[in-house]
Amino acid sequence: GAVVSQHPSWVICKSGTSVKIECRSLDFQATTMFWYRQFPKQSLMLMATSNEGSKATYEQGVEKDKFLINHASLTLSTLTVTSAHPEDSSFYICSANQGGNQPQHFGDGTRLSIL
Amino acid sequence: GEDVEQSLFLSVREGDSSVINCTYTDSSSTYLYWYKQEPGAGLQLLTYIFSNMDMKQDQRLTVLLNKKDKHLSLRIADTQTGDSAIYFCAETGNYGQNFVFGPGTRLSVLP
C-alpha cells in the first residue's frame, strides 16, 4: 500500500519551454503533497507543501511564479516548471501523506534536463 | 530552526552489521523516520518510530531512539550489497508542521 506514482521519470527539453510533472497517490487519499528538489549528492530541498483545494505554501527562496503547483484532487498534484532554463535542471521528487505526522510516501522522482 | 545531522559516509563489509547514526535538535519531534534512496530513484520508507518508544525491530532493521540525547540510529544486520544506498533520517514535530531531512548517509557495502 501507499504507492505514489510520479510521471514522467525523465524529461529533456529546450530552454524556454514549460514542463509539467504529475504526482499521484494510487491507493490512498493524499491530504498533503510535497515537492522536493535534489541536487547531485545532496539531500532533499523542500520546495513547497500543498493541501488539496488550497494554494501551495512555498519555502523561502522558491519562486511561486516559476514553479506552479496545483493540487486539485486528493490523489493528484502537479508541478509546472515555467520557462525552464538550464539552471532548473535537477531531480524533482514528490511525496504525499494523509496529513499530520503520517509518514510521507515518495514517488520515484523526475529527472529534468534543460538544454 | 530544526536541524538533523548525519555522518555522510559509511563503509562496511558484506555480512557485517551497519549502524547509521542521526542527531536532531527538535525536542517536540513526534515521529522519526528512516528512508532509503537508491541511485536515480525516489525515497523508500524503511521504518519509523514514535517518540515514546526507544526501540523498534523489523527483520534485519533495528531502530534505537535516545530521546534525552536526541539520537537516532539504524542498525542493519547481515548487510548485503543490495543495501548500498543513501539513508536519510527525518523527523517531524507536532502536527507534522515541519518535516526535516538529514543530509543522508551513503552506505557502501564491500564484498
Backbone of each chain as ProteinMPNN parsed JSONL, in Angstrom:
{"seq_chain_A": "GAVVSQHPSWVICKSGTSVKIECRSLDFQATTMFWYRQFPKQSLMLMATSNEGSKATYEQGVEKDKFLINHASLTLSTLTVTSAHPEDSSFYICSANQGGNQPQHFGDGTRLSIL", "coords_chain_A": {"N_chain_A": [[0.822, -1.208, 0.0], [0.17, 2.409, -0.05], [1.266, 3.789, -2.367], [2.984, 5.977, -4.462], [2.912, 7.551, -7.498], [4.934, 8.976, -9.959], [5.261, 11.079, -12.735], [6.578, 12.51, -15.74], [9.364, 10.153, -15.693], [11.738, 10.971, -16.654], [12.733, 13.814, -18.367], [13.662, 15.704, -21.14], [14.211, 18.855, -22.398], [13.978, 21.871, -24.391], [15.43, 25.039, -23.605], [13.342, 27.516, -22.224], [10.892, 26.335, -22.567], [7.897, 25.008, -20.988], [7.395, 22.682, -18.385], [5.514, 19.998, -17.181], [5.015, 18.115, -14.285], [3.646, 15.226, -12.912], [2.116, 13.978, -9.945], [0.831, 11.278, -8.319], [-1.22, 9.745, -5.896], [-1.791, 6.421, -5.508], [-3.24, 4.525, -4.048], [-4.29, 5.66, -1.834], [-5.759, 8.463, -0.148], [-4.384, 11.558, -0.507], [-3.899, 13.936, 1.685], [-2.018, 15.882, 1.951], [0.54, 17.021, -0.157], [3.945, 17.052, -1.165], [6.644, 18.808, -2.628], [9.897, 18.311, -3.717], [13.3, 19.216, -4.367], [16.284, 17.88, -5.593], [19.697, 18.124, -5.625], [22.67, 16.813, -7.219], [24.179, 14.377, -5.187], [23.27, 15.506, -2.848], [21.063, 16.374, -0.12], [17.454, 16.365, 0.183], [15.635, 19.21, -0.873], [13.055, 20.999, 0.342], [10.521, 22.317, -1.593], [7.846, 23.152, -1.73], [4.671, 22.874, -0.077], [1.566, 21.349, -0.425], [-1.917, 21.418, 0.1], [-4.925, 19.726, -0.579], [-7.07, 21.473, -2.674], [-6.252, 23.927, -1.739], [-4.092, 26.84, -1.87], [-0.64, 26.387, -2.613], [1.998, 26.239, -0.182], [4.933, 27.886, -0.257], [8.437, 27.394, 0.155], [10.962, 29.533, 1.541], [12.661, 31.483, -0.835], [11.911, 30.043, -3.036], [10.52, 30.452, -6.152], [7.249, 31.218, -6.679], [5.923, 31.835, -9.021], [7.447, 30.683, -10.878], [7.547, 28.005, -10.321], [4.833, 26.346, -10.552], [2.243, 25.051, -8.669], [-0.312, 22.73, -8.452], [-2.99, 21.319, -6.752], [-5.407, 19.671, -7.224], [-7.044, 17.548, -6.585], [-7.594, 14.837, -4.234], [-5.831, 12.952, -4.97], [-4.006, 13.797, -6.812], [-1.359, 15.895, -7.681], [0.273, 18.562, -9.354], [3.328, 19.816, -10.677], [4.495, 22.54, -12.35], [7.113, 23.618, -14.202], [7.874, 26.64, -15.26], [8.87, 28.293, -18.253], [11.469, 27.047, -18.465], [14.957, 26.89, -17.638], [18.48, 26.105, -18.104], [19.543, 26.089, -15.474], [17.479, 25.128, -13.996], [17.568, 22.473, -14.235], [17.431, 19.394, -12.658], [16.732, 16.946, -10.095], [13.534, 16.164, -9.371], [11.329, 15.462, -6.794], [8.329, 14.089, -5.593], [6.134, 13.791, -2.777], [3.671, 12.286, -0.633], [1.214, 12.376, 1.935], [-1.134, 11.361, 4.467], [-1.7, 13.49, 5.968], [-0.899, 15.428, 8.939], [1.247, 13.761, 11.211], [1.674, 11.56, 9.684], [3.607, 9.164, 7.821], [5.571, 10.262, 5.029], [5.176, 9.306, 1.686], [7.028, 8.496, -1.117], [7.353, 9.44, -4.572], [9.056, 8.156, -7.507], [10.631, 10.094, -8.536], [11.575, 12.707, -10.853], [13.714, 13.258, -13.437], [14.889, 16.156, -14.653], [16.101, 17.679, -17.47], [17.383, 20.474, -18.927], [18.096, 21.871, -21.978]], "CA_chain_A": [[0.0, 0.0, 0.0], [0.813, 3.727, -0.012], [2.097, 3.939, -3.558], [2.949, 7.278, -5.123], [3.42, 7.449, -8.866], [5.377, 10.262, -10.475], [5.412, 10.978, -14.189], [7.434, 11.466, -16.304], [10.537, 9.845, -14.875], [12.868, 11.715, -17.216], [12.322, 14.689, -19.456], [14.684, 16.593, -21.706], [13.538, 19.829, -23.25], [14.737, 23.075, -24.744], [15.301, 26.196, -22.736], [12.197, 28.369, -22.525], [9.632, 25.588, -22.548], [7.341, 24.695, -19.667], [7.348, 21.237, -18.152], [4.594, 19.613, -16.111], [5.295, 16.835, -13.624], [2.469, 14.771, -12.169], [2.321, 13.134, -8.767], [-0.447, 10.652, -7.982], [-1.294, 8.708, -4.867], [-2.57, 5.402, -6.214], [-4.105, 3.702, -3.219], [-4.718, 6.364, -0.635], [-6.082, 9.863, -0.384], [-3.275, 12.372, -0.022], [-4.305, 15.239, 2.182], [-0.914, 16.814, 1.726], [1.599, 16.59, -1.074], [5.168, 17.831, -1.01], [7.551, 18.806, -3.776], [11.291, 18.487, -3.342], [14.305, 19.262, -5.412], [17.509, 17.268, -5.085], [20.881, 18.29, -6.444], [23.519, 15.621, -7.122], [24.871, 14.065, -3.946], [22.792, 16.356, -1.759], [19.793, 15.972, 0.464], [16.276, 16.928, -0.46], [15.282, 20.566, -0.511], [11.617, 21.167, 0.211], [10.148, 23.485, -2.384], [6.506, 23.629, -1.384], [3.713, 21.937, 0.514], [0.227, 21.699, -0.893], [-3.085, 20.707, 0.587], [-5.952, 19.634, -1.609], [-8.001, 22.583, -2.751], [-5.678, 25.178, -1.227], [-2.863, 27.287, -2.528], [0.564, 25.774, -2.058], [2.868, 27.051, 0.666], [6.271, 27.78, -0.819], [9.558, 27.669, 1.047], [11.674, 30.773, 1.243], [13.595, 31.405, -1.941], [11.325, 29.317, -4.174], [9.652, 31.382, -6.873], [5.944, 30.6, -6.927], [5.516, 32.033, -10.414], [8.323, 29.833, -11.666], [7.171, 26.625, -10.015], [3.403, 26.386, -10.297], [1.777, 23.805, -8.068], [-1.759, 22.57, -8.393], [-3.383, 20.104, -6.016], [-6.842, 19.801, -7.476], [-7.812, 16.445, -6.018], [-6.898, 14.14, -3.147], [-4.9, 11.954, -5.495], [-3.164, 14.343, -7.873], [-0.747, 17.22, -7.622], [1.174, 18.796, -10.479], [4.335, 20.871, -10.591], [4.855, 23.026, -13.67], [8.29, 24.491, -14.24], [7.574, 27.534, -16.373], [10.008, 28.89, -18.941], [12.608, 26.38, -17.833], [16.304, 27.205, -18.099], [19.417, 25.054, -17.677], [19.739, 26.047, -14.017], [16.355, 24.401, -13.399], [17.848, 21.04, -14.369], [17.556, 18.824, -11.321], [15.891, 15.787, -9.8], [12.385, 16.645, -8.624], [10.659, 14.33, -6.154], [7.119, 14.437, -4.848], [5.708, 12.836, -1.754], [2.302, 12.509, -0.188], [0.797, 11.67, 3.149], [-2.531, 11.551, 4.833], [-1.777, 14.615, 6.88], [-0.314, 15.333, 10.261], [2.529, 13.09, 11.364], [1.743, 10.335, 8.898], [4.824, 9.119, 7.001], [5.498, 10.662, 3.637], [5.486, 8.261, 0.715], [7.659, 9.222, -2.209], [7.413, 8.989, -5.95], [10.387, 7.755, -7.944], [11.39, 11.25, -8.973], [11.631, 13.101, -12.265], [14.975, 13.911, -13.786], [14.624, 17.212, -15.627], [17.312, 18.204, -18.111], [17.046, 21.583, -19.816], [19.232, 22.1, -22.873]], "C_chain_A": [[0.849, 1.248, 0.0], [1.786, 3.914, -1.166], [1.879, 5.321, -4.153], [3.618, 7.135, -6.481], [3.763, 8.843, -9.377], [5.687, 10.103, -11.956], [5.66, 12.35, -14.787], [8.626, 11.196, -15.394], [11.756, 10.615, -15.375], [12.357, 12.571, -18.364], [13.491, 15.586, -19.848], [13.97, 17.581, -22.593], [14.406, 21.072, -23.444], [14.472, 24.193, -23.741], [14.123, 27.06, -23.18], [10.864, 27.654, -22.524], [9.173, 25.365, -21.117], [7.158, 23.192, -19.555], [6.42, 20.944, -16.989], [4.946, 18.226, -15.594], [4.077, 16.471, -12.786], [2.862, 13.871, -11.009], [0.967, 12.595, -8.346], [-0.289, 9.68, -6.825], [-2.271, 7.659, -5.388], [-3.57, 4.672, -5.319], [-4.455, 4.346, -1.892], [-5.02, 7.816, -1.005], [-5.038, 10.738, 0.293], [-3.784, 13.748, 0.388], [-3.259, 16.286, 1.832], [0.078, 16.204, 0.754], [2.751, 17.581, -0.976], [5.993, 17.725, -2.29], [8.958, 19.163, -3.31], [12.152, 18.6, -4.588], [15.584, 18.679, -4.815], [18.632, 17.473, -6.08], [21.787, 17.082, -6.248], [24.251, 15.526, -5.789], [24.47, 14.986, -2.797], [21.461, 15.831, -1.238], [18.641, 16.636, -0.276], [16.049, 18.347, 0.041], [13.787, 20.729, -0.734], [11.331, 22.441, -0.548], [8.814, 24.062, -1.903], [5.684, 22.492, -0.827], [2.338, 22.326, 0.015], [-0.829, 20.806, -0.261], [-4.168, 20.789, -0.461], [-6.904, 20.816, -1.534], [-7.478, 23.902, -2.25], [-4.464, 25.579, -2.044], [-1.669, 26.65, -1.834], [1.32, 26.768, -1.181], [4.302, 26.832, 0.207], [7.324, 28.088, 0.246], [10.26, 28.949, 0.59], [12.663, 30.559, 0.11], [13.065, 30.655, -3.146], [10.319, 30.238, -4.854], [8.325, 30.72, -7.223], [5.472, 30.789, -8.36], [6.335, 31.161, -11.362], [7.91, 28.37, -11.527], [5.705, 26.617, -9.587], [2.936, 25.033, -9.786], [0.262, 23.829, -7.996], [-2.088, 21.266, -7.695], [-4.9, 20.042, -6.053], [-7.669, 18.679, -6.865], [-6.974, 15.762, -4.946], [-5.909, 13.103, -3.655], [-3.931, 12.51, -6.524], [-2.659, 15.735, -7.533], [0.177, 17.359, -8.817], [2.118, 19.944, -10.161], [4.676, 21.269, -12.014], [6.032, 23.975, -13.541], [8.117, 25.373, -15.47], [8.854, 28.157, -16.932], [11.321, 28.357, -18.364], [13.93, 26.785, -18.476], [17.276, 26.16, -17.56], [19.62, 24.978, -16.166], [18.583, 25.372, -13.285], [16.548, 22.889, -13.517], [18.127, 20.465, -12.981], [16.713, 17.56, -11.245], [14.767, 16.284, -8.899], [11.622, 15.424, -8.077], [9.413, 14.827, -5.433], [6.885, 13.395, -3.766], [4.304, 13.207, -1.322], [2.079, 11.808, 1.138], [-0.656, 12.001, 3.439], [-2.685, 12.593, 5.926], [-1.074, 14.36, 8.192], [1.047, 14.68, 10.264], [2.641, 11.812, 10.558], [2.991, 10.341, 8.026], [4.563, 9.651, 5.598], [5.911, 9.486, 2.764], [5.898, 8.946, -0.577], [7.422, 8.58, -3.565], [8.851, 8.648, -6.309], [11.206, 8.897, -8.512], [11.323, 11.473, -10.474], [12.952, 13.803, -12.501], [14.694, 14.895, -14.909], [15.942, 17.752, -16.154], [16.896, 19.266, -19.111], [18.273, 21.909, -20.66], [19.358, 23.575, -23.223]], "O_chain_A": [[2.078, 1.182, 0.043], [2.974, 4.163, -0.963], [0.747, 5.772, -4.325], [4.748, 6.659, -6.588], [2.972, 9.775, -9.239], [6.296, 9.119, -12.375], [4.998, 13.302, -14.374], [8.862, 11.931, -14.436], [12.688, 10.88, -14.616], [11.627, 12.089, -19.231], [14.197, 16.139, -19.005], [13.194, 17.181, -23.461], [15.408, 21.281, -22.761], [13.411, 24.259, -23.121], [13.935, 27.303, -24.372], [9.814, 28.297, -22.485], [9.942, 25.509, -20.167], [6.807, 22.522, -20.526], [6.524, 21.567, -15.933], [5.148, 17.289, -16.367], [3.545, 17.3, -12.047], [3.82, 13.103, -11.093], [0.055, 13.365, -8.049], [0.656, 8.893, -6.782], [-3.429, 7.962, -5.674], [-4.628, 4.248, -5.785], [-4.863, 3.672, -0.946], [-4.585, 8.316, -2.042], [-4.836, 10.667, 1.505], [-4.06, 14.604, -0.451], [-3.578, 17.417, 1.467], [0.41, 15.021, 0.837], [2.559, 18.774, -0.739], [6.027, 16.681, -2.941], [9.181, 20.156, -2.618], [11.796, 18.154, -5.679], [15.922, 18.957, -3.664], [18.54, 17.053, -7.234], [21.691, 16.396, -5.23], [24.865, 16.49, -5.333], [25.256, 15.214, -1.877], [20.829, 14.963, -1.841], [18.844, 17.375, -1.239], [16.246, 18.647, 1.219], [13.305, 20.612, -1.86], [11.829, 23.512, -0.201], [8.667, 25.267, -1.7], [5.957, 21.317, -1.068], [1.98, 23.504, 0.029], [-0.644, 19.598, -0.114], [-4.311, 21.8, -1.148], [-7.466, 21.121, -0.483], [-8.182, 24.909, -2.323], [-3.894, 24.786, -2.794], [-1.687, 26.408, -0.627], [1.282, 27.977, -1.411], [4.82, 25.717, 0.278], [7.12, 28.933, 1.117], [10.163, 29.374, -0.562], [13.408, 29.579, 0.096], [13.719, 30.636, -4.188], [9.389, 30.74, -4.222], [8.296, 29.757, -7.99], [4.695, 29.977, -8.863], [5.948, 30.938, -12.51], [7.924, 27.608, -12.493], [5.379, 26.849, -8.422], [3.202, 23.999, -10.399], [-0.353, 24.797, -7.548], [-1.519, 20.223, -8.018], [-5.582, 20.317, -5.065], [-8.87, 18.843, -6.65], [-5.795, 16.07, -4.772], [-5.227, 12.45, -2.866], [-3.111, 11.764, -7.059], [-3.421, 16.624, -7.152], [0.795, 16.384, -9.246], [1.761, 20.904, -9.479], [5.101, 20.428, -12.806], [5.957, 24.999, -12.862], [8.208, 24.891, -16.6], [9.781, 28.496, -16.197], [12.155, 29.105, -17.853], [14.015, 26.994, -19.686], [16.928, 25.407, -16.65], [19.848, 23.891, -15.636], [18.687, 25.077, -12.095], [15.77, 22.117, -12.957], [18.953, 20.987, -12.232], [16.067, 17.165, -12.215], [15.017, 16.766, -7.795], [11.318, 14.486, -8.813], [9.441, 15.852, -4.752], [7.379, 12.27, -3.84], [3.814, 14.299, -1.608], [2.686, 10.775, 1.421], [-1.298, 12.799, 2.755], [-3.647, 12.589, 6.695], [-0.702, 13.231, 8.515], [1.902, 14.993, 9.435], [3.598, 11.055, 10.725], [3.4, 11.396, 7.539], [3.468, 9.503, 5.056], [6.866, 8.769, 3.065], [5.22, 9.848, -1.068], [7.307, 7.361, -3.693], [9.758, 8.834, -5.498], [12.348, 8.698, -8.926], [11.052, 10.557, -11.251], [13.271, 14.803, -11.858], [14.299, 14.493, -16.003], [16.788, 18.221, -15.393], [16.14, 18.985, -20.041], [19.35, 22.186, -20.131], [20.26, 23.958, -23.969]]}, "seq_chain_B": "GEDVEQSLFLSVREGDSSVINCTYTDSSSTYLYWYKQEPGAGLQLLTYIFSNMDMKQDQRLTVLLNKKDKHLSLRIADTQTGDSAIYFCAETGNYGQNFVFGPGTRLSVLP", "coords_chain_B": {"N_chain_B": [[16.097, 27.114, 13.694], [14.798, 23.753, 13.204], [17.141, 21.032, 13.074], [18.831, 18.374, 11.489], [21.295, 15.982, 11.702], [23.712, 13.91, 10.124], [26.309, 11.48, 9.675], [28.214, 11.477, 6.662], [29.207, 9.362, 5.166], [29.564, 5.782, 5.105], [31.221, 2.751, 5.293], [31.032, -0.734, 5.025], [31.719, -4.246, 5.433], [30.384, -6.918, 3.512], [27.952, -8.856, 5.116], [28.597, -7.982, 7.639], [27.385, -5.907, 10.4], [25.681, -2.82, 9.969], [25.69, 0.454, 11.236], [23.928, 3.316, 11.306], [23.947, 6.629, 12.166], [22.118, 9.373, 13.651], [21.426, 12.681, 14.585], [19.269, 15.059, 16.128], [17.574, 18.211, 16.589], [15.087, 19.118, 17.345], [13.033, 19.2, 19.983], [10.4, 18.643, 20.135], [9.872, 16.613, 18.437], [7.829, 14.197, 17.022], [7.51, 11.899, 15.44], [10.047, 9.838, 14.049], [11.948, 9.039, 11.226], [13.287, 6.64, 8.904], [14.59, 6.63, 5.71], [15.341, 5.13, 2.533], [17.373, 5.648, -0.285], [17.96, 4.657, -3.469], [20.254, 4.786, -6.283], [19.206, 7.253, -8.597], [16.535, 7.045, -7.946], [13.409, 7.51, -6.129], [12.584, 8.106, -2.655], [12.429, 5.49, -0.304], [10.354, 4.484, 2.239], [11.662, 3.074, 5.093], [11.356, 2.481, 7.829], [9.747, 3.668, 10.834], [9.593, 5.447, 13.938], [7.834, 6.097, 16.892], [7.996, 8.806, 19.159], [7.762, 8.066, 21.816], [8.775, 5.634, 22.073], [11.628, 3.478, 22.508], [12.889, 1.603, 21.049], [12.681, -0.225, 18.003], [12.082, -3.054, 16.086], [12.469, -4.62, 12.973], [12.661, -7.2, 11.119], [15.719, -7.327, 9.583], [16.315, -4.834, 10.42], [16.964, -2.531, 13.006], [15.865, -0.006, 15.041], [17.013, 2.452, 17.184], [16.22, 4.745, 19.688], [17.272, 7.488, 21.48], [15.89, 9.618, 23.344], [16.552, 11.56, 25.162], [19.139, 12.326, 24.504], [18.623, 13.053, 21.96], [19.131, 11.317, 19.794], [19.236, 9.089, 17.16], [19.376, 5.874, 15.757], [20.061, 3.545, 13.11], [20.276, 0.204, 12.674], [21.532, -2.225, 10.557], [21.384, -5.53, 10.15], [23.565, -8.204, 9.079], [24.542, -7.085, 6.587], [23.975, -6.55, 3.146], [25.002, -6.425, -0.358], [22.972, -5.245, -1.761], [22.026, -3.427, 0.011], [23.434, -1.159, -0.284], [23.207, 2.248, -0.57], [21.723, 5.52, -0.16], [20.924, 6.698, 3.007], [18.413, 8.34, 4.663], [17.676, 10.201, 7.492], [14.814, 11.46, 9.14], [12.673, 13.851, 10.701], [9.674, 14.848, 12.352], [7.866, 17.45, 13.801], [5.311, 18.234, 16.205], [2.061, 17.746, 14.916], [3.014, 17.537, 12.376], [4.035, 19.801, 11.146], [6.538, 20.531, 10.29], [8.749, 18.843, 8.307], [11.698, 17.469, 8.476], [14.673, 16.665, 6.869], [17.735, 14.842, 7.206], [21.148, 15.117, 5.916], [21.727, 12.769, 4.676], [23.238, 9.536, 4.619], [25.704, 7.886, 2.936], [25.856, 4.609, 2.279], [28.187, 2.163, 1.713], [28.699, -1.082, 0.662], [31.07, -3.459, 0.956], [32.502, -6.196, -0.856]], "CA_chain_B": [[15.12, 26.114, 13.287], [15.174, 22.358, 13.465], [18.293, 20.572, 12.327], [19.074, 16.942, 11.561], [22.662, 15.73, 11.272], [24.146, 12.52, 9.908], [27.602, 11.345, 9.015], [27.916, 11.425, 5.233], [29.647, 8.123, 4.518], [29.817, 4.599, 5.931], [31.583, 1.558, 4.519], [31.063, -1.966, 5.818], [31.911, -5.458, 4.636], [29.196, -7.751, 3.371], [27.762, -9.774, 6.236], [28.731, -7.262, 8.907], [26.274, -5.011, 10.728], [25.879, -1.378, 9.71], [24.973, 1.336, 12.156], [23.861, 4.682, 10.779], [23.539, 7.486, 13.271], [21.431, 10.627, 13.326], [21.071, 13.517, 15.728], [18.307, 16.083, 15.754], [17.505, 19.254, 17.609], [13.708, 19.478, 17.69], [12.607, 18.417, 21.143], [8.985, 18.27, 20.005], [9.729, 15.575, 17.406], [6.845, 13.181, 17.368], [7.903, 10.712, 14.707], [11.348, 9.877, 13.387], [11.847, 8.133, 10.083], [14.448, 6.276, 8.084], [14.291, 6.399, 4.304], [16.449, 4.625, 1.719], [17.321, 6.113, -1.664], [18.888, 4.019, -4.392], [20.616, 5.75, -7.339], [18.209, 7.625, -9.59], [15.176, 6.691, -7.523], [12.851, 8.276, -5.031], [12.884, 7.613, -1.314], [11.607, 4.382, 0.161], [10.233, 4.471, 3.692], [12.119, 1.811, 5.662], [10.736, 2.281, 9.119], [9.651, 4.884, 11.62], [9.424, 5.186, 15.357], [7.16, 7.143, 17.639], [8.978, 9.34, 20.108], [7.658, 7.492, 23.154], [9.405, 4.314, 22.021], [13.079, 3.572, 22.458], [13.433, 0.622, 20.115], [11.751, -0.894, 17.107], [12.813, -4.02, 15.26], [11.719, -5.101, 11.821], [13.539, -8.123, 10.388], [17.14, -7.007, 9.75], [16.45, -3.435, 10.824], [16.691, -2.172, 14.392], [15.943, 1.434, 15.281], [17.167, 2.832, 18.585], [15.993, 6.165, 19.928], [17.617, 8.055, 22.779], [15.21, 10.907, 23.255], [17.259, 12.518, 26.017], [20.279, 12.834, 23.732], [18.133, 13.345, 20.608], [19.973, 10.489, 18.945], [18.516, 8.002, 16.495], [20.267, 5.034, 14.953], [19.502, 2.458, 12.316], [21.215, -0.915, 12.553], [21.182, -3.206, 9.539], [22.119, -6.769, 10.416], [23.928, -9.012, 7.907], [24.44, -6.131, 5.47], [24.163, -7.119, 1.815], [25.354, -5.43, -1.377], [21.738, -4.539, -2.113], [21.752, -2.379, 0.996], [24.185, 0.042, -0.672], [22.239, 3.301, -0.905], [21.794, 6.665, 0.766], [19.918, 6.558, 4.049], [18.035, 9.63, 5.21], [16.946, 10.319, 8.741], [13.911, 12.605, 9.068], [11.839, 13.989, 11.88], [8.577, 15.792, 12.238], [7.389, 17.933, 15.086], [3.876, 18.057, 16.426], [1.132, 18.05, 13.825], [3.667, 17.425, 11.078], [4.206, 21.105, 10.52], [7.84, 20.591, 9.649], [9.317, 17.525, 8.033], [13.086, 17.857, 8.239], [15.56, 15.565, 6.497], [19.17, 14.957, 7.348], [21.861, 15.187, 4.639], [21.866, 11.443, 4.088], [24.475, 8.764, 4.81], [25.934, 6.976, 1.804], [26.356, 3.313, 2.754], [28.846, 1.33, 0.702], [28.911, -2.431, 1.169], [32.214, -4.029, 0.249], [32.405, -7.665, -0.897]], "C_chain_B": [[15.616, 24.715, 13.565], [16.337, 21.958, 12.575], [18.446, 19.077, 12.54], [20.452, 16.683, 10.961], [22.913, 14.241, 11.132], [25.577, 12.553, 9.401], [27.336, 11.033, 7.547], [28.246, 10.079, 4.598], [29.821, 7.008, 5.547], [30.141, 3.443, 5.0], [31.626, 0.365, 5.456], [31.306, -3.137, 4.871], [30.616, -6.257, 4.625], [29.129, -8.753, 4.519], [27.897, -9.121, 7.593], [27.453, -6.465, 9.187], [26.658, -3.577, 10.398], [25.096, -0.608, 10.759], [25.068, 2.761, 11.623], [23.261, 5.557, 11.861], [22.954, 8.816, 12.808], [21.201, 11.388, 14.626], [20.136, 14.625, 15.246], [18.151, 17.067, 16.895], [16.083, 19.519, 18.1], [13.205, 18.604, 18.835], [11.138, 18.023, 21.066], [8.765, 17.214, 18.935], [8.775, 14.501, 17.871], [7.174, 11.843, 16.715], [9.296, 10.92, 14.115], [11.39, 8.746, 12.382], [13.225, 7.797, 9.523], [13.966, 5.955, 6.674], [15.553, 5.903, 3.604], [16.284, 5.152, 0.301], [18.391, 5.409, -2.479], [19.154, 4.987, -5.544], [19.487, 5.989, -8.329], [16.774, 7.334, -9.201], [14.69, 7.633, -6.426], [13.223, 7.658, -3.697], [11.891, 6.527, -0.913], [11.56, 4.427, 1.682], [10.651, 3.104, 4.222], [11.375, 1.499, 6.95], [10.58, 3.627, 9.799], [9.308, 4.515, 13.056], [8.744, 6.379, 15.998], [8.067, 7.556, 18.782], [8.849, 8.777, 21.522], [8.192, 6.057, 23.2], [10.916, 4.494, 22.066], [13.701, 2.538, 21.526], [12.313, 0.061, 19.245], [12.552, -1.818, 16.215], [11.905, -4.525, 14.157], [12.684, -5.896, 10.959], [14.996, -7.716, 10.606], [17.376, -5.59, 10.29], [16.107, -3.261, 12.301], [16.877, -0.669, 14.54], [16.042, 1.654, 16.783], [16.998, 4.338, 18.718], [16.385, 6.522, 21.35], [17.065, 9.477, 22.766], [15.93, 11.975, 24.065], [18.413, 13.163, 25.247], [19.879, 13.236, 22.322], [19.001, 12.616, 19.581], [19.172, 9.3, 18.462], [19.519, 7.171, 15.724], [19.476, 3.969, 14.217], [20.571, 1.384, 12.188], [20.677, -1.885, 11.519], [22.039, -4.437, 9.801], [22.425, -7.484, 9.093], [23.809, -8.179, 6.622], [24.791, -6.794, 4.139], [24.499, -6.014, 0.805], [24.135, -4.626, -1.812], [21.346, -3.467, -1.123], [22.523, -1.101, 0.687], [23.207, 1.089, -1.191], [22.54, 4.499, -0.014], [20.631, 6.53, 1.743], [19.673, 7.923, 4.687], [17.264, 9.441, 6.51], [16.026, 11.537, 8.604], [13.087, 12.654, 10.343], [10.744, 15.013, 11.602], [8.1, 16.173, 13.631], [5.896, 17.69, 15.207], [3.063, 18.504, 15.215], [1.795, 18.047, 12.458], [3.89, 18.738, 10.389], [5.533, 21.216, 9.793], [8.376, 19.182, 9.506], [10.75, 17.788, 7.613], [13.939, 16.628, 7.97], [17.0, 15.88, 6.876], [19.825, 14.957, 5.975], [22.013, 13.837, 3.956], [23.225, 10.823, 4.365], [24.6, 7.787, 3.653], [26.595, 5.713, 2.335], [26.939, 2.536, 1.587], [29.132, -0.024, 1.319], [29.977, -3.089, 0.309], [32.141, -5.554, 0.268], [33.439, -8.333, -0.009]], "O_chain_B": [[16.71, 24.517, 14.093], [16.5, 22.474, 11.469], [18.218, 18.572, 13.639], [20.741, 17.114, 9.845], [22.406, 13.426, 11.903], [26.007, 13.524, 8.778], [26.337, 10.39, 7.223], [27.633, 9.696, 3.601], [30.177, 7.254, 6.7], [29.421, 3.19, 4.034], [32.188, 0.443, 6.548], [31.118, -3.022, 3.66], [29.859, -6.268, 5.596], [30.117, -9.409, 4.85], [27.382, -9.63, 8.589], [26.567, -6.36, 8.34], [27.815, -3.18, 10.534], [23.979, -0.979, 11.119], [26.155, 3.327, 11.509], [22.197, 5.257, 12.403], [23.258, 9.309, 11.721], [20.826, 10.802, 15.641], [20.212, 15.066, 14.099], [18.548, 16.793, 18.028], [15.904, 20.092, 19.174], [12.981, 17.406, 18.66], [10.677, 17.176, 21.831], [7.627, 16.935, 18.557], [8.899, 13.967, 18.973], [7.121, 10.794, 17.356], [9.668, 12.03, 13.734], [10.927, 7.637, 12.65], [14.182, 8.561, 9.654], [13.071, 5.135, 6.469], [16.674, 6.205, 4.015], [15.187, 5.11, -0.256], [19.584, 5.548, -2.21], [18.369, 5.909, -5.766], [18.885, 5.044, -8.839], [15.884, 7.374, -10.051], [15.448, 8.433, -5.879], [14.084, 6.781, -3.63], [10.688, 6.635, -1.15], [12.6, 4.411, 2.341], [10.066, 2.087, 3.847], [10.841, 0.405, 7.135], [11.2, 4.611, 9.397], [8.806, 3.429, 13.342], [9.048, 7.529, 15.681], [8.821, 6.739, 19.311], [9.737, 8.989, 22.348], [8.079, 5.364, 24.212], [11.426, 5.552, 21.7], [14.898, 2.59, 21.246], [11.173, -0.102, 19.681], [13.574, -1.423, 15.654], [10.73, -4.819, 14.378], [13.433, -5.329, 10.165], [15.465, -7.763, 11.743], [18.51, -5.208, 10.577], [15.097, -3.774, 12.784], [17.93, -0.129, 14.2], [15.254, 1.11, 17.556], [17.569, 5.108, 17.945], [15.889, 5.931, 22.308], [17.689, 10.404, 22.25], [15.922, 13.152, 23.704], [18.636, 14.371, 25.324], [20.72, 13.713, 21.56], [19.525, 13.213, 18.64], [18.521, 8.602, 19.24], [20.425, 7.72, 15.097], [18.394, 3.555, 14.632], [21.65, 1.636, 11.651], [19.525, -2.315, 11.587], [23.264, -4.391, 9.688], [21.668, -7.391, 8.128], [23.072, -8.531, 5.702], [25.786, -7.51, 4.033], [24.306, -4.829, 1.075], [24.257, -3.46, -2.188], [20.435, -2.681, -1.383], [22.295, -0.071, 1.321], [22.466, 0.839, -2.142], [23.484, 4.488, 0.777], [19.495, 6.278, 1.342], [20.594, 8.572, 5.183], [16.336, 8.637, 6.603], [16.421, 12.541, 8.011], [12.837, 11.63, 10.98], [10.871, 15.897, 10.754], [7.953, 15.328, 14.514], [5.303, 17.003, 14.375], [3.36, 19.519, 14.585], [1.202, 18.507, 11.483], [3.932, 18.791, 9.16], [5.637, 21.92, 8.789], [8.443, 18.427, 10.475], [10.994, 18.278, 6.511], [13.931, 15.671, 8.743], [17.423, 17.036, 6.868], [19.134, 14.812, 4.967], [22.386, 13.77, 2.785], [24.245, 11.512, 4.347], [23.715, 6.964, 3.419], [27.741, 5.737, 2.783], [26.257, 2.283, 0.593], [29.743, -0.107, 2.385], [29.812, -3.255, -0.899], [31.765, -6.145, 1.28], [33.488, -9.561, 0.066]]}, "name": "protein", "num_of_chains": 2, "seq": "GAVVSQHPSWVICKSGTSVKIECRSLDFQATTMFWYRQFPKQSLMLMATSNEGSKATYEQGVEKDKFLINHASLTLSTLTVTSAHPEDSSFYICSANQGGNQPQHFGDGTRLSILGEDVEQSLFLSVREGDSSVINCTYTDSSSTYLYWYKQEPGAGLQLLTYIFSNMDMKQDQRLTVLLNKKDKHLSLRIADTQTGDSAIYFCAETGNYGQNFVFGPGTRLSVLP"}
